[in-house]
Amino acid sequence: MPSITIDEVEYNIEDFTNEATEILNIIQLNQRITNDKDHEIQCLKAIASVKIAELKKLLTGEDTPTDG
């Protein structure tokens, strides 16, 4: 049976009322969107790092160390 744990108490999802199920769906959607946005932010930071290194190289003529 699917369950969810809140504050160390396990609840059987199959016993949820319609209202509780709707709230759970909103929480799950919120978590998926949050995870997607976190991933987007990490991608943007990576692009920014690359572009800063490119700009520095253009301005100074020096290669900058890269991670990895």
C-alpha positions in Angstrom: 0.0 0.0 0.0 1.4 3.4 -0.9 2.1 5.6 2.1 3.5 8.9 3.1 5.4 9.8 6.3 4.9 13.2 7.9 6.6 14.0 11.2 7.6 10.3 11.6 3.9 9.2 11.3 3.1 7.0 8.3 -0.2 7.5 6.5 -1.9 5.1 4.0 -2.6 7.2 0.9 -5.4 4.9 -0.1 -7.3 6.1 3.0 -7.0 9.7 2.1 -10.1 11.8 1.5 -10.5 13.6 -1.8 -9.3 16.8 -0.2 -6.2 15.2 1.3 -5.4 13.6 -2.1 -5.7 17.0 -3.8 -3.3 18.5 -1.2 -0.8 15.7 -1.7 -1.0 16.2 -5.4 -0.2 19.9 -5.0 2.7 19.0 -2.7 4.1 16.5 -5.2 3.7 19.0 -8.1 5.5 21.7 -6.0 8.4 19.3 -5.4 8.7 18.4 -9.0 8.7 22.1 -10.1 11.2 22.9 -7.3 13.5 20.1 -8.5 13.2 21.3 -12.1 14.0 24.9 -11.1 17.0 23.8 -9.0 18.3 22.0 -12.1 17.8 25.0 -14.2 19.7 27.2 -11.8 22.6 24.8 -11.8 22.7 24.8 -15.6 22.6 28.6 -15.6 25.5 28.8 -13.1 27.5 26.4 -15.2 26.9 28.5 -18.3 27.9 31.6 -16.5 31.2 30.1 -15.3 32.1 29.1 -18.9 31.2 32.5 -20.2 33.1 34.3 -17.5 36.2 32.2 -18.4 35.7 32.9 -22.1 35.4 36.6 -21.4 38.5 36.6 -19.1 40.5 34.8 -21.8 39.4 37.4 -24.4 40.3 40.3 -22.2 43.6 39.0 -20.8 44.7 36.5 -23.3 45.2 34.0 -20.5 43.8 30.6 -20.2 41.9 30.0 -17.0 42.0 26.7 -15.2 38.8 24.5 -15.6 37.4 22.0 -13.2 37.7 18.4 -14.2 
